[in-house]
Amino acid sequence: YTVNDTSKVVCGNVPTANATVHIVDTVLMPKA
């Protein structure tokens, strides 16, 4: 699974105390 055609999801659906985390292999930056 990829995000924005550049970042790959390394590990998804990691449960935490108050959220579900998806770990990606690059930093996601908002468009300016």
mmJSON file of the N, C-alpha and C atoms, coordinates in Angstrom:
{"data_MODEL":{"atom_site":{
"group_PDB":["ATOM","ATOM","ATOM","ATOM","ATOM","ATOM","ATOM","ATOM","ATOM","ATOM","ATOM","ATOM","ATOM","ATOM","ATOM","ATOM","ATOM","ATOM","ATOM","ATOM","ATOM","ATOM","ATOM","ATOM","ATOM","ATOM","ATOM","ATOM","ATOM","ATOM","ATOM","ATOM","ATOM","ATOM","ATOM","ATOM","ATOM","ATOM","ATOM","ATOM","ATOM","ATOM","ATOM","ATOM","ATOM","ATOM","ATOM","ATOM","ATOM","ATOM","ATOM","ATOM","ATOM","ATOM","ATOM","ATOM","ATOM","ATOM","ATOM","ATOM","ATOM","ATOM","ATOM","ATOM","ATOM","ATOM","ATOM","ATOM","ATOM","ATOM","ATOM","ATOM","ATOM","ATOM","ATOM","ATOM","ATOM","ATOM","ATOM","ATOM","ATOM","ATOM","ATOM","ATOM","ATOM","ATOM","ATOM","ATOM","ATOM","ATOM","ATOM","ATOM","ATOM","ATOM","ATOM","ATOM"],
"id":[1,2,3,4,5,6,7,8,9,10,11,12,13,14,15,16,17,18,19,20,21,22,23,24,25,26,27,28,29,30,31,32,33,34,35,36,37,38,39,40,41,42,43,44,45,46,47,48,49,50,51,52,53,54,55,56,57,58,59,60,61,62,63,64,65,66,67,68,69,70,71,72,73,74,75,76,77,78,79,80,81,82,83,84,85,86,87,88,89,90,91,92,93,94,95,96],
"type_symbol":["N","C","C","N","C","C","N","C","C","N","C","C","N","C","C","N","C","C","N","C","C","N","C","C","N","C","C","N","C","C","N","C","C","N","C","C","N","C","C","N","C","C","N","C","C","N","C","C","N","C","C","N","C","C","N","C","C","N","C","C","N","C","C","N","C","C","N","C","C","N","C","C","N","C","C","N","C","C","N","C","C","N","C","C","N","C","C","N","C","C","N","C","C","N","C","C"],
"label_atom_id":["N","CA","C","N","CA","C","N","CA","C","N","CA","C","N","CA","C","N","CA","C","N","CA","C","N","CA","C","N","CA","C","N","CA","C","N","CA","C","N","CA","C","N","CA","C","N","CA","C","N","CA","C","N","CA","C","N","CA","C","N","CA","C","N","CA","C","N","CA","C","N","CA","C","N","CA","C","N","CA","C","N","CA","C","N","CA","C","N","CA","C","N","CA","C","N","CA","C","N","CA","C","N","CA","C","N","CA","C","N","CA","C"],
"label_alt_id":[null,null,null,null,null,null,null,null,null,null,null,null,null,null,null,null,null,null,null,null,null,null,null,null,null,null,null,null,null,null,null,null,null,null,null,null,null,null,null,null,null,null,null,null,null,null,null,null,null,null,null,null,null,null,null,null,null,null,null,null,null,null,null,null,null,null,null,null,null,null,null,null,null,null,null,null,null,null,null,null,null,null,null,null,null,null,null,null,null,null,null,null,null,null,null,null],
"label_comp_id":["TYR","TYR","TYR","THR","THR","THR","VAL","VAL","VAL","ASN","ASN","ASN","ASP","ASP","ASP","THR","THR","THR","SER","SER","SER","LYS","LYS","LYS","VAL","VAL","VAL","VAL","VAL","VAL","CYS","CYS","CYS","GLY","GLY","GLY","ASN","ASN","ASN","VAL","VAL","VAL","PRO","PRO","PRO","THR","THR","THR","ALA","ALA","ALA","ASN","ASN","ASN","ALA","ALA","ALA","THR","THR","THR","VAL","VAL","VAL","HIS","HIS","HIS","ILE","ILE","ILE","VAL","VAL","VAL","ASP","ASP","ASP","THR","THR","THR","VAL","VAL","VAL","LEU","LEU","LEU","MET","MET","MET","PRO","PRO","PRO","LYS","LYS","LYS","ALA","ALA","ALA"],
"label_asym_id":["A","A","A","A","A","A","A","A","A","A","A","A","A","A","A","A","A","A","A","A","A","A","A","A","A","A","A","A","A","A","A","A","A","A","A","A","A","A","A","A","A","A","A","A","A","A","A","A","A","A","A","A","A","A","A","A","A","A","A","A","A","A","A","A","A","A","A","A","A","A","A","A","A","A","A","A","A","A","A","A","A","A","A","A","A","A","A","A","A","A","A","A","A","A","A","A"],
"label_entity_id":["1","1","1","1","1","1","1","1","1","1","1","1","1","1","1","1","1","1","1","1","1","1","1","1","1","1","1","1","1","1","1","1","1","1","1","1","1","1","1","1","1","1","1","1","1","1","1","1","1","1","1","1","1","1","1","1","1","1","1","1","1","1","1","1","1","1","1","1","1","1","1","1","1","1","1","1","1","1","1","1","1","1","1","1","1","1","1","1","1","1","1","1","1","1","1","1"],
"label_seq_id":[1,1,1,2,2,2,3,3,3,4,4,4,5,5,5,6,6,6,7,7,7,8,8,8,9,9,9,10,10,10,11,11,11,12,12,12,13,13,13,14,14,14,15,15,15,16,16,16,17,17,17,18,18,18,19,19,19,20,20,20,21,21,21,22,22,22,23,23,23,24,24,24,25,25,25,26,26,26,27,27,27,28,28,28,29,29,29,30,30,30,31,31,31,32,32,32],
"pdbx_PDB_ins_code":[null,null,null,null,null,null,null,null,null,null,null,null,null,null,null,null,null,null,null,null,null,null,null,null,null,null,null,null,null,null,null,null,null,null,null,null,null,null,null,null,null,null,null,null,null,null,null,null,null,null,null,null,null,null,null,null,null,null,null,null,null,null,null,null,null,null,null,null,null,null,null,null,null,null,null,null,null,null,null,null,null,null,null,null,null,null,null,null,null,null,null,null,null,null,null,null],
"Cartn_x":[0.839,0.0,0.875,0.555,1.336,0.463,1.12,0.461,1.065,0.247,0.708,1.669,1.575,2.415,3.903,4.293,5.713,6.053,5.215,5.503,4.85,5.615,5.073,4.748,3.617,3.247,4.07,4.896,5.769,5.009,4.238,3.493,2.184,1.071,-0.217,-1.01,-2.003,-2.929,-2.233,-1.309,-0.635,-1.489,-2.08,-2.941,-2.125,-2.599,-2.014,-3.133,-2.838,-3.829,-5.031,-4.803,-5.915,-5.958,-5.254,-5.247,-4.761,-4.897,-4.316,-3.263,-2.046,-0.914,-0.558,-0.205,0.312,1.704,2.724,4.109,4.496,5.029,5.445,6.955,7.528,8.984,9.554,8.731,9.21,8.387,8.896,8.185,7.149,5.909,4.846,4.815,4.898,4.878,3.636,2.945,1.788,2.23,1.346,1.659,1.612,2.537,2.631,1.554],
"Cartn_y":[-1.176,0.0,1.228,2.226,3.459,4.659,5.724,6.99,8.047,8.791,9.848,9.324,8.072,7.426,7.456,7.843,7.897,7.148,7.216,6.599,5.232,4.261,2.918,2.705,2.074,1.737,0.523,0.703,-0.36,-1.276,-0.686,-1.447,-0.716,-1.39,-0.741,-1.306,-0.531,-0.94,-1.291,-0.434,-0.628,0.042,-0.729,-0.122,0.579,1.762,2.491,2.801,3.574,3.867,4.628,5.553,6.369,6.544,5.705,5.838,4.542,4.476,3.396,4.02,3.503,4.108,3.292,4.004,3.389,3.974,3.135,3.588,3.581,4.724,4.851,5.037,4.798,4.829,6.18,7.197,8.545,9.559,10.769,11.836,12.428,12.551,13.154,14.653,15.439,16.896,17.437,18.414,19.016,19.881,19.994,20.853,22.31,23.11,24.523,25.363],
"Cartn_z":[0.0,0.0,0.0,-0.839,-0.893,-0.576,-0.143,0.161,-0.748,-1.468,-2.376,-3.44,-3.793,-4.809,-4.494,-3.276,-2.938,-1.661,-0.659,0.635,0.732,1.165,1.36,2.83,3.094,4.464,4.881,5.903,6.384,7.332,8.224,9.217,9.48,9.309,9.484,10.635,11.063,12.127,13.432,13.86,15.142,16.218,17.122,18.144,19.229,19.633,20.757,21.744,22.757,23.792,23.247,22.295,21.821,20.307,19.559,18.099,17.462,16.146,15.359,14.456,14.494,13.805,12.57,11.483,10.263,10.041,9.997,9.865,8.394,7.904,6.508,6.44,5.248,5.111,4.71,4.507,4.206,4.986,5.082,5.78,4.835,5.307,4.505,4.764,3.701,3.817,3.118,3.724,3.064,1.89,0.903,-0.24,0.196,-0.326,0.07,-0.563],
"occupancy":[1.0,1.0,1.0,1.0,1.0,1.0,1.0,1.0,1.0,1.0,1.0,1.0,1.0,1.0,1.0,1.0,1.0,1.0,1.0,1.0,1.0,1.0,1.0,1.0,1.0,1.0,1.0,1.0,1.0,1.0,1.0,1.0,1.0,1.0,1.0,1.0,1.0,1.0,1.0,1.0,1.0,1.0,1.0,1.0,1.0,1.0,1.0,1.0,1.0,1.0,1.0,1.0,1.0,1.0,1.0,1.0,1.0,1.0,1.0,1.0,1.0,1.0,1.0,1.0,1.0,1.0,1.0,1.0,1.0,1.0,1.0,1.0,1.0,1.0,1.0,1.0,1.0,1.0,1.0,1.0,1.0,1.0,1.0,1.0,1.0,1.0,1.0,1.0,1.0,1.0,1.0,1.0,1.0,1.0,1.0,1.0],
"B_iso_or_equiv":[0.0,0.0,0.0,0.0,0.0,0.0,0.0,0.0,0.0,0.0,0.0,0.0,0.0,0.0,0.0,0.0,0.0,0.0,0.0,0.0,0.0,0.0,0.0,0.0,0.0,0.0,0.0,0.0,0.0,0.0,0.0,0.0,0.0,0.0,0.0,0.0,0.0,0.0,0.0,0.0,0.0,0.0,0.0,0.0,0.0,0.0,0.0,0.0,0.0,0.0,0.0,0.0,0.0,0.0,0.0,0.0,0.0,0.0,0.0,0.0,0.0,0.0,0.0,0.0,0.0,0.0,0.0,0.0,0.0,0.0,0.0,0.0,0.0,0.0,0.0,0.0,0.0,0.0,0.0,0.0,0.0,0.0,0.0,0.0,0.0,0.0,0.0,0.0,0.0,0.0,0.0,0.0,0.0,0.0,0.0,0.0],
"pdbx_formal_charge":[null,null,null,null,null,null,null,null,null,null,null,null,null,null,null,null,null,null,null,null,null,null,null,null,null,null,null,null,null,null,null,null,null,null,null,null,null,null,null,null,null,null,null,null,null,null,null,null,null,null,null,null,null,null,null,null,null,null,null,null,null,null,null,null,null,null,null,null,null,null,null,null,null,null,null,null,null,null,null,null,null,null,null,null,null,null,null,null,null,null,null,null,null,null,null,null],
"auth_seq_id":[1,1,1,2,2,2,3,3,3,4,4,4,5,5,5,6,6,6,7,7,7,8,8,8,9,9,9,10,10,10,11,11,11,12,12,12,13,13,13,14,14,14,15,15,15,16,16,16,17,17,17,18,18,18,19,19,19,20,20,20,21,21,21,22,22,22,23,23,23,24,24,24,25,25,25,26,26,26,27,27,27,28,28,28,29,29,29,30,30,30,31,31,31,32,32,32],
"auth_comp_id":["TYR","TYR","TYR","THR","THR","THR","VAL","VAL","VAL","ASN","ASN","ASN","ASP","ASP","ASP","THR","THR","THR","SER","SER","SER","LYS","LYS","LYS","VAL","VAL","VAL","VAL","VAL","VAL","CYS","CYS","CYS","GLY","GLY","GLY","ASN","ASN","ASN","VAL","VAL","VAL","PRO","PRO","PRO","THR","THR","THR","ALA","ALA","ALA","ASN","ASN","ASN","ALA","ALA","ALA","THR","THR","THR","VAL","VAL","VAL","HIS","HIS","HIS","ILE","ILE","ILE","VAL","VAL","VAL","ASP","ASP","ASP","THR","THR","THR","VAL","VAL","VAL","LEU","LEU","LEU","MET","MET","MET","PRO","PRO","PRO","LYS","LYS","LYS","ALA","ALA","ALA"],
"auth_asym_id":["A","A","A","A","A","A","A","A","A","A","A","A","A","A","A","A","A","A","A","A","A","A","A","A","A","A","A","A","A","A","A","A","A","A","A","A","A","A","A","A","A","A","A","A","A","A","A","A","A","A","A","A","A","A","A","A","A","A","A","A","A","A","A","A","A","A","A","A","A","A","A","A","A","A","A","A","A","A","A","A","A","A","A","A","A","A","A","A","A","A","A","A","A","A","A","A"],
"auth_atom_id":["N","CA","C","N","CA","C","N","CA","C","N","CA","C","N","CA","C","N","CA","C","N","CA","C","N","CA","C","N","CA","C","N","CA","C","N","CA","C","N","CA","C","N","CA","C","N","CA","C","N","CA","C","N","CA","C","N","CA","C","N","CA","C","N","CA","C","N","CA","C","N","CA","C","N","CA","C","N","CA","C","N","CA","C","N","CA","C","N","CA","C","N","CA","C","N","CA","C","N","CA","C","N","CA","C","N","CA","C","N","CA","C"],
"pdbx_PDB_model_num":[1,1,1,1,1,1,1,1,1,1,1,1,1,1,1,1,1,1,1,1,1,1,1,1,1,1,1,1,1,1,1,1,1,1,1,1,1,1,1,1,1,1,1,1,1,1,1,1,1,1,1,1,1,1,1,1,1,1,1,1,1,1,1,1,1,1,1,1,1,1,1,1,1,1,1,1,1,1,1,1,1,1,1,1,1,1,1,1,1,1,1,1,1,1,1,1]
}}}
